[in-house]
Amino acid sequence: MAILRRALVLPLCMAAALLAGCAGPRLVESDVNSFSTLSALPSPPTYRIERLPSQEAHSAAYIPIEAQAEQALARVGLQRDDARPRLIAQIGAEGGYASPRYWPYYSDPFYGRFGWGLGYGGRWGWGMGMGWMMDTPPTLYHRGVSLVLRDAATQQVVYETSAVYEDVWTDDPAIYGVLFNQALSGFPQPPRGRRTIRTEVQPQSAARPAPQPATPATVAPAPAR
């Protein structure tokens, strides 16, 4: 009987600890890929956003993401000015989820198992998600943003960047603000090519009203145990 109680209590304690962790700070790690021909902040540092037809068609879902991008651009010194833009900005965002194709059955009641899979499928909707259950496939959330800046006079691309995040946790739409901040890390002269950026964030549900997205910060990986 004591063994049975352990079998029932321990998984519940693990799940409770995991859910408690959802309310605390999270470490958002993304793969960032940037290219720039800018040598300094443009003068004047103004831009306007050019929407694609698909973004106009889904404006209700796109507007919150556009607002997150504007805040990230303001943090690097760029101001939106549709009347006198120095740059033209094109913003992209994507979201999806995945589950493992094969998930072995674990009969041991003392352990929760984790695994990843490919084959993303997109869906719209805001909120916090945590993909984890005992002996069932976790949901792997995929979020990505992209930003292209063109010279308004020449239409030449002067800045291109993207950030991709995959994890069992998400917090929409705030996660897109974190990714835009990470994608713009180092602007206007970021390291060329791919790099990993980690940012600690406070989930919206646990933060105070109207939180500002966190400032990107690169964190050294934890030592192996």
Backbone as CSV, one residue per row, in Angstrom:
resi,resn,N_x,N_y,N_z,CA_x,CA_y,CA_z,C_x,C_y,C_z
1,MET,0.825,-1.202,0.000,0.000,0.000,0.000,0.867,1.264,0.000
2,ALA,1.984,1.202,0.807,2.875,2.356,0.845,3.478,2.614,-0.531
3,ILE,3.809,1.535,-1.248,4.380,1.695,-2.594,3.357,2.307,-3.533
4,LEU,2.096,1.879,-3.405,1.039,2.428,-4.249,0.864,3.924,-3.987
5,ARG,0.906,4.311,-2.673,0.780,5.734,-2.366,1.914,6.538,-2.990
6,ARG,3.122,5.972,-2.927,4.264,6.651,-3.557,4.055,6.788,-5.057
7,ALA,3.507,5.734,-5.660,3.288,5.752,-7.103,2.294,6.824,-7.504
8,LEU,1.332,7.108,-6.615,0.322,8.106,-6.941,0.769,9.517,-6.562
9,VAL,1.426,9.646,-5.414,1.772,10.964,-4.902,2.928,11.599,-5.660
10,LEU,3.959,10.827,-5.975,5.137,11.407,-6.601,4.836,12.038,-7.947
11,PRO,4.079,11.368,-8.857,3.752,12.044,-10.119,2.962,13.327,-9.912
12,LEU,2.046,13.323,-8.898,1.272,14.537,-8.648,2.168,15.657,-8.139
13,CYS,3.155,15.334,-7.298,4.087,16.345,-6.809,4.921,16.905,-7.945
14,MET,5.354,16.038,-8.858,6.143,16.493,-9.995,5.331,17.437,-10.871
15,ALA,4.055,17.067,-11.103,3.200,17.917,-11.935,2.949,19.255,-11.254
16,ALA,2.732,19.232,-9.921,2.507,20.485,-9.193,3.730,21.374,-9.250
17,ALA,4.915,20.782,-9.121,6.139,21.573,-9.194,6.313,22.182,-10.571
18,LEU,5.968,21.422,-11.597,6.085,21.933,-12.968,5.132,23.079,-13.198
19,LEU,3.886,22.939,-12.721,2.909,24.006,-12.910,3.309,25.243,-12.118
20,ALA,3.890,25.057,-10.943,4.354,26.213,-10.171,5.451,26.938,-10.903
21,GLY,6.286,26.188,-11.604,7.358,26.804,-12.374,6.848,27.644,-13.521
22,CYS,5.653,27.339,-13.994,5.085,28.103,-15.109,4.845,29.555,-14.716
23,ALA,4.594,29.800,-13.404,4.284,31.157,-12.961,5.537,31.984,-12.727
24,GLY,6.695,31.347,-12.641,7.933,32.063,-12.396,8.605,32.482,-13.675
25,PRO,9.785,33.077,-13.545,10.525,33.513,-14.740,10.840,32.334,-15.653
26,ARG,10.837,32.596,-16.938,11.159,31.585,-17.943,12.359,32.059,-18.750
27,LEU,13.143,31.111,-19.215,14.281,31.423,-20.068,13.898,31.125,-21.512
28,VAL,13.772,32.175,-22.315,13.418,32.032,-23.725,14.709,31.990,-24.543
29,GLU,14.947,30.893,-25.206,16.153,30.717,-26.024,15.745,30.627,-27.492
30,SER,16.348,31.453,-28.324,16.007,31.453,-29.739,17.254,31.440,-30.602
31,ASP,17.083,30.946,-31.810,18.137,31.005,-32.823,17.909,32.263,-33.653
32,VAL,18.876,33.160,-33.620,18.779,34.443,-34.325,19.738,34.429,-35.504
33,ASN,19.265,34.939,-36.630,20.077,35.007,-37.848,19.945,36.416,-38.422
34,SER,21.056,37.182,-38.467,20.990,38.590,-38.850,22.023,38.930,-39.920
35,PHE,21.630,39.891,-40.790,22.530,40.424,-41.817,22.252,41.918,-41.937
36,SER,23.313,42.719,-42.032,23.143,44.160,-42.082,24.189,44.804,-42.970
37,THR,23.759,45.845,-43.701,24.705,46.686,-44.445,24.787,48.073,-43.828
38,LEU,24.126,48.275,-42.681,24.133,49.562,-42.003,25.429,49.730,-41.209
39,SER,25.981,50.920,-41.255,27.161,51.222,-40.450,26.801,52.024,-39.206
40,ALA,25.601,52.586,-39.188,25.150,53.389,-38.054,23.624,53.493,-38.111
41,LEU,23.050,54.063,-37.081,21.613,54.287,-37.061,21.249,55.264,-38.178
42,PRO,20.267,54.936,-39.022,19.900,55.842,-40.125,19.468,57.210,-39.616
43,SER,19.653,58.214,-40.448,19.259,59.582,-40.101,18.363,60.139,-41.207
44,PRO,17.117,60.494,-40.865,16.493,60.341,-39.556,16.150,58.864,-39.294
45,PRO,16.057,58.450,-38.037,15.805,57.039,-37.715,14.318,56.698,-37.751
46,THR,13.709,56.884,-38.904,12.262,56.710,-39.035,11.949,55.560,-39.988
47,TYR,10.752,55.033,-39.860,10.321,53.929,-40.729,8.800,53.922,-40.812
48,ARG,8.315,53.233,-41.815,6.894,52.899,-41.874,6.779,51.403,-42.124
49,ILE,5.671,50.823,-41.701,5.454,49.388,-41.843,4.658,49.118,-43.109
50,GLU,5.147,48.203,-43.896,4.462,47.788,-45.123,3.822,46.432,-44.863
51,ARG,2.495,46.396,-44.863,1.779,45.151,-44.602,1.584,44.353,-45.883
52,LEU,1.681,43.037,-45.742,1.394,42.141,-46.849,-0.118,41.914,-46.934
53,PRO,-0.624,41.513,-48.114,-2.068,41.264,-48.232,-2.592,40.247,-47.222
54,SER,-1.809,39.214,-46.934,-2.243,38.211,-45.965,-2.345,38.794,-44.568
55,GLN,-1.488,39.750,-44.251,-1.548,40.403,-42.942,-2.750,41.322,-42.840
56,GLU,-3.081,41.976,-43.932,-4.297,42.798,-43.958,-5.538,41.927,-43.795
57,ALA,-5.509,40.749,-44.400,-6.663,39.857,-44.335,-6.874,39.287,-42.937
58,HIS,-5.805,39.186,-42.154,-5.891,38.664,-40.792,-5.424,39.734,-39.800
59,SER,-5.934,40.936,-39.978,-5.439,42.072,-39.197,-5.683,41.908,-37.702
60,ALA,-6.770,41.246,-37.309,-7.062,41.082,-35.881,-5.960,40.300,-35.183
61,ALA,-5.405,39.303,-35.860,-4.315,38.515,-35.286,-2.981,39.211,-35.469
62,TYR,-2.860,40.028,-36.513,-1.574,40.646,-36.846,-1.285,41.887,-36.008
63,ILE,-2.306,42.675,-35.674,-2.095,43.947,-34.971,-1.349,43.776,-33.652
64,PRO,-1.688,42.786,-32.788,-0.908,42.636,-31.544,0.562,42.331,-31.800
65,ILE,0.863,41.581,-32.864,2.249,41.258,-33.193,2.959,42.501,-33.717
66,GLU,2.269,43.290,-34.533,2.852,44.525,-35.050,3.205,45.478,-33.902
67,ALA,2.340,45.518,-32.884,2.621,46.379,-31.728,3.875,45.917,-30.994
68,GLN,4.063,44.616,-30.894,5.273,44.089,-30.247,6.513,44.468,-31.055
69,ALA,6.407,44.419,-32.382,7.537,44.781,-33.239,7.866,46.269,-33.105
70,GLU,6.850,47.123,-33.040,7.089,48.568,-32.882,7.847,48.869,-31.589
71,GLN,7.488,48.183,-30.513,8.179,48.402,-29.243,9.645,47.974,-29.346
72,ALA,9.889,46.858,-30.018,11.264,46.386,-30.178,12.078,47.351,-31.039
73,LEU,11.480,47.875,-32.103,12.174,48.836,-32.962,12.473,50.137,-32.206
74,ALA,11.546,50.550,-31.345,11.776,51.766,-30.551,12.950,51.579,-29.599
75,ARG,13.128,50.370,-29.106,14.224,50.108,-28.174,15.595,50.254,-28.816
76,VAL,15.662,50.092,-30.133,16.965,50.241,-30.810,17.085,51.614,-31.473
77,GLY,16.135,52.528,-31.178,16.250,53.900,-31.650,15.478,54.240,-32.898
78,LEU,14.629,53.350,-33.393,13.844,53.620,-34.604,12.429,54.032,-34.221
79,GLN,11.918,55.054,-34.903,10.598,55.588,-34.618,9.704,55.483,-35.855
80,ARG,8.483,55.068,-35.627,7.539,54.957,-36.745,7.075,56.335,-37.185
81,ASP,7.189,56.596,-38.479,6.757,57.858,-39.069,6.309,57.550,-40.492
82,ASP,5.003,57.301,-40.647,4.480,56.910,-41.956,4.592,58.028,-42.991
83,ALA,4.687,59.280,-42.548,4.754,60.412,-43.471,6.163,60.634,-44.010
84,ARG,7.184,60.428,-43.163,8.566,60.684,-43.583,9.485,59.523,-43.198
85,PRO,9.275,58.371,-43.794,10.093,57.213,-43.406,11.450,57.206,-44.103
86,ARG,12.458,56.869,-43.371,13.789,56.634,-43.950,13.937,55.183,-44.367
87,LEU,13.178,54.314,-43.665,13.210,52.882,-43.925,11.794,52.344,-44.105
88,ILE,11.695,51.238,-44.826,10.442,50.493,-44.963,10.621,49.172,-44.229
89,ALA,9.708,48.884,-43.303,9.812,47.665,-42.501,8.757,46.655,-42.930
90,GLN,9.188,45.415,-43.143,8.285,44.292,-43.373,8.450,43.323,-42.221
91,ILE,7.339,43.015,-41.562,7.345,42.189,-40.357,6.696,40.846,-40.670
92,GLY,7.286,39.797,-40.160,6.715,38.465,-40.318,6.650,37.751,-38.984
93,ALA,5.644,36.902,-38.815,5.513,36.100,-37.598,4.820,34.795,-37.946
94,GLU,5.210,33.751,-37.249,4.584,32.454,-37.481,4.437,31.723,-36.158
95,GLY,3.480,30.829,-36.124,3.271,30.029,-34.926,2.740,28.664,-35.294
96,GLY,3.146,27.668,-34.557,2.673,26.314,-34.803,2.974,25.438,-33.607
97,TYR,2.717,24.169,-33.755,2.970,23.215,-32.686,3.235,21.857,-33.299
98,ALA,3.842,20.984,-32.517,4.184,19.658,-33.012,4.092,18.654,-31.879
99,SER,3.885,17.412,-32.255,3.921,16.296,-31.314,4.794,15.206,-31.919
100,PRO,5.384,14.351,-31.074,6.224,13.286,-31.614,5.428,12.338,-32.484
101,ARG,6.027,11.845,-33.522,5.361,10.860,-34.381,5.244,9.525,-33.664
102,TYR,6.265,9.160,-32.898,6.263,7.906,-32.150,6.510,8.221,-30.681
103,TRP,5.714,7.645,-29.807,5.842,7.902,-28.382,5.757,6.583,-27.627
104,PRO,6.897,6.051,-27.150,6.891,4.752,-26.480,6.123,4.802,-25.173
105,TYR,5.497,3.727,-24.827,4.752,3.645,-23.575,5.724,3.342,-22.427
106,TYR,5.615,4.128,-21.347,6.430,3.923,-20.165,5.518,3.458,-19.039
107,SER,5.747,2.249,-18.533,4.889,1.724,-17.480,5.354,2.124,-16.091
108,ASP,6.576,2.652,-15.981,7.096,3.057,-14.687,6.328,4.275,-14.190
109,PRO,5.601,4.197,-13.048,4.763,5.321,-12.597,5.548,6.456,-11.975
110,PHE,6.876,6.274,-11.748,7.639,7.281,-11.028,8.258,8.330,-11.925
111,TYR,8.111,8.227,-13.234,8.821,9.142,-14.116,7.906,9.690,-15.188
112,GLY,8.068,10.986,-15.455,7.432,11.608,-16.602,8.445,11.623,-17.730
113,ARG,8.000,11.478,-18.947,8.919,11.393,-20.083,8.681,12.565,-21.025
114,PHE,9.734,12.970,-21.705,9.667,14.093,-22.624,10.210,13.650,-23.981
115,GLY,9.730,14.260,-25.046,10.255,13.940,-26.372,9.786,14.967,-27.374
116,TRP,10.474,15.043,-28.518,10.206,16.081,-29.499,9.784,15.462,-30.828
117,GLY,9.152,16.264,-31.652,8.774,15.794,-32.976,8.706,16.940,-33.955
118,LEU,8.613,16.612,-35.224,8.551,17.614,-36.276,7.195,17.562,-36.963
119,GLY,7.005,18.504,-37.896,5.763,18.552,-38.661,4.825,19.579,-38.087
120,TYR,5.185,20.859,-38.279,4.419,21.940,-37.657,3.096,22.170,-38.364
121,GLY,2.104,22.525,-37.569,0.818,22.931,-38.117,0.413,24.237,-37.486
122,GLY,0.067,25.230,-38.273,-0.210,26.560,-37.733,-1.617,26.668,-37.178
123,ARG,-1.750,27.514,-36.149,-3.080,27.848,-35.634,-2.980,29.186,-34.927
124,TRP,-4.055,29.961,-34.953,-4.064,31.268,-34.303,-4.748,31.143,-32.955
125,GLY,-4.378,32.001,-32.046,-5.002,32.053,-30.736,-4.003,32.490,-29.699
126,TRP,-4.430,33.333,-28.756,-3.509,33.857,-27.751,-3.706,33.128,-26.445
127,GLY,-2.652,33.096,-25.635,-2.720,32.530,-24.302,-1.434,31.839,-23.936
128,MET,-1.404,31.331,-22.705,-0.233,30.625,-22.227,-0.424,29.139,-22.455
129,GLY,0.649,28.449,-22.811,0.574,27.024,-23.036,1.733,26.311,-22.386
130,MET,1.478,25.097,-21.918,2.537,24.265,-21.362,2.257,22.848,-21.808
131,GLY,3.130,22.287,-22.653,2.877,20.963,-23.217,3.591,19.882,-22.439
132,TRP,2.916,19.264,-21.429,3.554,18.221,-20.647,2.494,17.423,-19.922
133,MET,2.580,16.105,-19.993,1.755,15.235,-19.172,2.532,13.952,-18.948
134,MET,2.200,13.247,-17.885,2.874,11.992,-17.599,2.566,10.990,-18.697
135,ASP,3.600,10.388,-19.244,3.465,9.298,-20.213,2.652,9.676,-21.437
136,THR,2.579,10.953,-21.767,1.909,11.369,-22.997,2.824,12.335,-23.728
137,PRO,2.671,12.450,-25.041,3.562,13.336,-25.806,3.377,14.794,-25.409
138,PRO,4.457,15.536,-25.159,4.336,16.968,-24.892,4.082,17.722,-26.189
139,THR,3.475,18.889,-26.067,3.314,19.763,-27.220,4.547,20.639,-27.346
140,LEU,5.144,20.649,-28.499,6.299,21.504,-28.757,5.816,22.722,-29.523
141,TYR,5.906,23.897,-28.885,5.444,25.131,-29.519,6.546,25.729,-30.384
142,HIS,6.162,26.149,-31.562,7.089,26.790,-32.504,6.625,28.224,-32.735
143,ARG,7.518,29.180,-32.473,7.229,30.583,-32.713,8.413,31.212,-33.455
144,GLY,8.123,32.048,-34.400,9.190,32.680,-35.154,8.793,34.072,-35.608
145,VAL,9.789,34.959,-35.718,9.559,36.310,-36.246,10.643,36.628,-37.261
146,SER,10.338,37.550,-38.138,11.323,38.025,-39.113,11.103,39.516,-39.337
147,LEU,12.175,40.186,-39.733,12.103,41.622,-39.983,13.054,41.975,-41.115
148,VAL,12.531,42.674,-42.107,13.343,43.161,-43.227,13.186,44.679,-43.294
149,LEU,14.306,45.396,-43.319,14.302,46.846,-43.458,14.910,47.211,-44.803
150,ARG,14.185,48.056,-45.568,14.672,48.520,-46.862,14.837,50.031,-46.829
151,ASP,15.791,50.519,-47.606,15.967,51.956,-47.772,14.757,52.482,-48.547
152,ALA,14.068,53.480,-48.005,12.844,53.981,-48.633,13.112,54.609,-49.994
153,ALA,14.310,55.141,-50.193,14.617,55.811,-51.462,15.047,54.837,-52.540
154,THR,15.872,53.865,-52.169,16.438,52.942,-53.161,15.755,51.584,-53.198
155,GLN,14.984,51.276,-52.157,14.327,49.984,-51.992,15.325,48.835,-51.777
156,GLN,16.566,49.170,-51.492,17.561,48.147,-51.206,17.402,47.642,-49.766
157,VAL,17.542,46.328,-49.591,17.481,45.756,-48.250,18.751,46.132,-47.491
158,VAL,18.574,46.734,-46.309,19.729,47.152,-45.505,19.833,46.356,-44.204
159,TYR,18.757,45.661,-43.854,18.798,44.883,-42.614,17.813,43.720,-42.723
160,GLU,18.278,42.547,-42.335,17.433,41.349,-42.360,17.742,40.520,-41.126
161,THR,16.704,40.120,-40.414,16.926,39.346,-39.201,15.727,38.456,-38.907
162,SER,15.960,37.408,-38.144,14.887,36.492,-37.754,15.250,35.830,-36.433
163,ALA,14.235,35.367,-35.728,14.428,34.633,-34.478,13.413,33.499,-34.430
164,VAL,13.871,32.308,-34.049,13.009,31.124,-33.994,13.128,30.494,-32.617
165,TYR,11.980,30.175,-32.045,11.905,29.612,-30.689,11.087,28.335,-30.730
166,GLU,11.565,27.294,-30.045,10.835,26.030,-29.922,10.992,25.512,-28.503
167,ASP,9.843,25.304,-27.830,9.904,24.820,-26.459,8.518,24.305,-26.079
168,VAL,8.417,23.727,-24.867,7.136,23.202,-24.406,6.301,24.277,-23.711
169,TRP,6.784,25.513,-23.687,6.068,26.629,-23.048,5.961,27.786,-24.021
170,THR,4.818,28.510,-23.957,4.680,29.753,-24.720,3.748,30.693,-23.989
171,ASP,3.808,31.947,-24.327,2.935,32.972,-23.736,2.642,33.975,-24.848
172,ASP,1.519,33.798,-25.532,1.165,34.645,-26.672,0.271,35.802,-26.224
173,PRO,0.415,36.979,-26.838,1.367,37.327,-27.899,2.700,37.854,-27.391
174,ALA,2.914,37.862,-26.045,4.127,38.472,-25.496,5.398,37.798,-25.998
175,ILE,5.323,36.500,-26.293,6.517,35.786,-26.757,7.071,36.413,-28.032
176,TYR,6.187,36.977,-28.867,6.652,37.604,-30.110,7.453,38.877,-29.817
177,GLY,7.090,39.596,-28.765,7.862,40.772,-28.382,9.269,40.395,-27.947
178,VAL,9.383,39.314,-27.187,10.704,38.830,-26.772,11.524,38.447,-28.003
179,LEU,10.896,37.779,-28.951,11.621,37.343,-30.150,12.052,38.532,-31.012
180,PHE,11.206,39.556,-31.138,11.619,40.754,-31.889,12.796,41.443,-31.196
181,ASN,12.764,41.500,-29.867,13.890,42.080,-29.139,15.169,41.290,-29.402
182,GLN,15.052,39.981,-29.383,16.220,39.138,-29.634,16.706,39.282,-31.077
183,ALA,15.768,39.351,-32.012,16.141,39.481,-33.423,16.875,40.786,-33.694
184,LEU,16.561,41.831,-32.927,17.191,43.141,-33.119,18.404,43.354,-32.219
185,SER,18.804,42.331,-31.501,19.975,42.445,-30.645,21.212,42.798,-31.481
186,GLY,21.920,43.849,-31.072,23.121,44.276,-31.783,22.879,45.271,-32.902
187,PHE,21.605,45.659,-33.140,21.298,46.619,-34.197,22.042,47.933,-33.956
188,PRO,22.610,48.561,-34.996,22.488,48.247,-36.431,23.616,47.375,-36.991
189,GLN,24.551,46.937,-36.133,25.668,46.112,-36.593,25.748,44.840,-35.756
190,PRO,24.822,43.918,-35.975,24.825,42.685,-35.191,25.908,41.728,-35.694
191,PRO,26.248,40.731,-34.900,27.120,39.676,-35.415,26.468,39.030,-36.640
192,ARG,27.234,38.817,-37.671,26.683,38.282,-38.909,26.434,36.781,-38.774
193,GLY,25.260,36.347,-39.262,24.950,34.926,-39.264,24.166,34.488,-38.044
194,ARG,24.253,33.202,-37.768,23.409,32.587,-36.739,24.060,32.635,-35.360
195,ARG,23.234,32.904,-34.342,23.683,32.876,-32.962,22.494,32.534,-32.064
196,THR,22.785,32.148,-30.846,21.749,31.810,-29.871,21.669,32.911,-28.819
197,ILE,20.447,33.366,-28.548,20.226,34.411,-27.543,19.221,33.889,-26.519
198,ARG,19.526,34.140,-25.249,18.658,33.696,-24.151,18.207,34.910,-23.350
199,THR,16.909,34.950,-23.048,16.330,36.059,-22.299,15.417,35.519,-21.214
200,GLU,15.586,36.004,-19.997,14.681,35.622,-18.911,13.468,36.548,-18.937
201,VAL,12.289,35.970,-18.934,11.062,36.766,-19.004,10.122,36.340,-17.895
202,GLN,9.203,37.227,-17.563,8.157,36.960,-16.588,6.867,36.710,-17.348
203,PRO,6.230,35.531,-17.210,4.969,35.273,-17.915,3.936,36.342,-17.618
204,GLN,3.102,36.638,-18.612,2.098,37.700,-18.452,1.157,37.427,-17.296
205,SER,0.767,36.176,-17.107,-0.218,35.864,-16.076,0.318,36.105,-14.677
206,ALA,1.678,36.094,-14.532,2.257,36.304,-13.207,2.836,37.701,-13.029
207,ALA,2.859,38.467,-14.110,3.471,39.791,-14.049,2.427,40.846,-13.686
208,ARG,2.914,42.050,-13.426,2.002,43.150,-13.155,1.314,43.578,-14.441
209,PRO,0.229,44.374,-14.375,-0.481,44.783,-15.589,0.434,45.501,-16.562
210,ALA,0.186,45.271,-17.860,0.898,45.929,-18.963,2.411,45.843,-18.829
211,PRO,2.975,44.595,-18.726,4.437,44.506,-18.606,5.107,44.845,-19.911
212,GLN,6.337,45.374,-19.845,7.138,45.623,-21.024,7.963,44.380,-21.323
213,PRO,8.145,44.004,-22.612,8.979,42.846,-22.926,10.382,43.020,-22.379
214,ALA,10.977,41.894,-22.002,12.295,41.934,-21.381,13.364,42.341,-22.374
215,THR,14.440,42.951,-21.836,15.585,43.313,-22.659,16.397,42.057,-22.942
216,PRO,16.805,41.808,-24.199,17.556,40.598,-24.506,18.854,40.547,-23.712
217,ALA,19.190,39.341,-23.282,20.453,39.150,-22.563,20.977,37.771,-22.882
218,THR,22.226,37.698,-23.242,22.846,36.416,-23.531,23.327,35.809,-22.224
219,VAL,22.915,34.566,-21.972,23.248,33.900,-20.730,24.135,32.707,-21.023
220,ALA,25.183,32.521,-20.255,26.080,31.395,-20.478,25.349,30.105,-20.180
221,PRO,25.559,29.048,-20.974,24.889,27.770,-20.733,25.297,27.182,-19.396
222,ALA,24.376,26.463,-18.769,24.648,25.864,-17.464,25.684,24.765,-17.614
223,PRO,26.585,24.598,-16.615,27.582,23.531,-16.706,26.939,22.165,-16.686
224,ALA,27.536,21.247,-17.416,27.020,19.879,-17.483,27.160,19.197,-16.144
225,ARG,26.181,18.405,-15.824,26.219,17.664,-14.553,26.644,16.220,-14.803
